[in-house]
């Protein structure tokens, strides 16, 4: 499982590094005309990668946390109240990281006037 996650993260890193290079040739002609579409394309790609990686990380973190909480309740049913409270607080904190990534990606898109 850890090997699969590291392979996925490695592929995402390569895509993040190589995608702007691939888009640079396509955006070279409009950039010479002064439109700045290469910056807009890179901002859109960065925003998409930011929210995608944040959602992936949040999903993995929440899945691991929920699995461990289920194991804890199965081993000690008497502590289910404390485990549930701690789980909900932890899941809220993990989800807030994904929301921060969404806000940063929307900030990139708004700053470059891509959608708004």
Buried (B, 14 or more C-beta within 10 A) or exposed (E): EEEEEEEEEEEBEEEBEEBBEEBEEEBEEBBEEEEEBBEBBBBBBBBBBBBBBBEBBBEBBBEEBEEEBEEBBEEEEEEBEEBEEBBEEBBEEBEEEBEEBBEBBBEBBEEBEEEE
